[in-house]
Amino acid sequence: MANIIQFPRGSGLLAQHAELPLPAFKPFGEPHGETIFSRLLTVAWVVITLMWPVLKWILSIDVVFQFFRMIYHWGTPDMHAGWTLLLHFAALTSLTCFVSLYKPKGKKF
């Protein structure tokens, strides 16, 4: 037959190593490893992701409108329609990347 080894309960080396010491330094203002910025970023991600199907269409139509506005005002001095188009396109691109690539840490969505 086989020899069954009984491990000690409540005393000995196993019980001494069961209680880990508390960390010596806990960063101030970070409860449970989550900062206010990460919470706000998570809330913004959830809100933008929920509104994304409608928001994507609205921003795409706005970029197309800004493109035709840029073409119309191409030779007009003191009209910065090209920079305005670039700004609106950058906002659409950055929100697309934010929704599709970012996932909050520690959250199960």
C-alpha positions as CSV (number, residue, x, y, z in Angstrom):
1,M,0.0,0.0,0.0
2,A,0.9,3.7,-0.2
3,N,2.1,5.8,2.6
4,I,-0.1,8.8,3.2
5,I,1.7,11.8,4.7
6,Q,-0.5,14.1,6.8
7,F,0.5,17.8,6.6
8,P,0.4,19.8,9.9
9,R,-2.7,21.9,10.5
10,G,-2.3,25.3,12.2
11,S,1.3,24.9,13.4
12,G,4.7,24.6,11.8
13,L,6.2,26.2,8.8
14,L,3.1,26.1,6.6
15,A,1.1,28.2,9.1
16,Q,3.9,30.7,9.4
17,H,4.0,31.3,5.7
18,A,0.3,31.5,5.3
19,E,0.2,35.0,6.7
20,L,1.9,37.4,4.3
21,P,3.1,40.7,5.6
22,L,1.4,43.9,4.6
23,P,3.2,46.0,1.9
24,A,5.5,48.6,3.4
25,F,4.3,51.4,1.1
26,K,0.9,52.0,-0.4
27,P,0.7,54.9,-2.9
28,F,-1.4,57.8,-1.7
29,G,-4.7,58.4,-3.5
30,E,-4.9,55.1,-5.3
31,P,-7.5,52.9,-3.7
32,H,-7.2,49.3,-4.9
33,G,-4.7,50.3,-7.6
34,E,-7.3,52.4,-9.6
35,T,-6.8,56.1,-10.1
36,I,-9.4,58.7,-10.7
37,F,-8.1,59.2,-14.3
38,S,-8.5,55.5,-15.0
39,R,-12.1,55.5,-13.6
40,L,-12.9,58.6,-15.8
41,L,-11.4,56.9,-18.8
42,T,-13.4,53.8,-18.2
43,V,-16.6,55.8,-17.9
44,A,-15.8,57.7,-21.1
45,W,-15.1,54.5,-22.9
46,V,-18.4,52.9,-21.8
47,V,-20.4,56.0,-22.8
48,I,-18.7,56.5,-26.2
49,T,-18.9,52.8,-26.9
50,L,-22.6,52.7,-26.2
51,M,-23.2,55.8,-28.4
52,W,-20.7,54.6,-31.1
53,P,-23.1,53.3,-33.8
54,V,-24.9,56.6,-34.0
55,L,-21.9,58.8,-33.2
56,K,-19.9,57.2,-36.0
57,W,-22.5,58.1,-38.6
58,I,-22.8,61.7,-37.3
59,L,-19.0,62.2,-37.3
60,S,-18.6,60.7,-40.7
61,I,-21.3,63.0,-42.2
62,D,-19.6,65.9,-40.5
63,V,-16.2,64.9,-42.1
64,V,-17.8,64.7,-45.5
65,F,-19.4,68.1,-45.0
66,Q,-16.1,69.6,-43.9
67,F,-14.4,68.1,-47.0
68,F,-16.8,69.8,-49.4
69,R,-16.5,73.0,-47.3
70,M,-12.7,72.8,-47.7
71,I,-13.1,72.4,-51.5
72,Y,-15.5,75.3,-51.7
73,H,-13.3,77.7,-49.7
74,W,-10.0,76.4,-51.2
75,G,-8.8,79.8,-52.6
76,T,-10.4,82.0,-49.9
77,P,-7.8,83.8,-47.8
78,D,-8.2,83.7,-44.0
79,M,-10.4,80.6,-44.2
80,H,-8.8,77.6,-42.5
81,A,-11.2,75.0,-43.9
82,G,-8.3,72.5,-44.5
83,W,-7.2,72.6,-40.9
84,T,-10.8,72.3,-39.8
85,L,-11.2,69.2,-41.9
86,L,-8.0,67.8,-40.5
87,L,-9.2,68.4,-37.0
88,H,-12.6,66.7,-37.5
89,F,-11.0,63.8,-39.3
90,A,-8.5,63.4,-36.5
91,A,-11.3,63.4,-33.9
92,L,-13.1,60.7,-35.9
93,T,-10.0,58.6,-36.3
94,S,-9.0,58.9,-32.6
95,L,-12.5,58.0,-31.4
96,T,-12.5,55.0,-33.8
97,C,-9.1,53.8,-32.3
98,F,-10.3,54.5,-28.8
99,V,-13.4,52.4,-29.1
100,S,-11.9,49.6,-31.1
101,L,-8.4,49.2,-29.4
102,Y,-8.8,50.3,-25.8
103,K,-10.2,48.0,-23.1
104,P,-10.3,49.0,-19.5
105,K,-8.1,47.0,-17.2
106,G,-9.7,44.7,-14.8
107,K,-13.2,45.1,-16.3
108,K,-15.1,42.3,-17.9
109,F,-17.3,43.7,-20.7
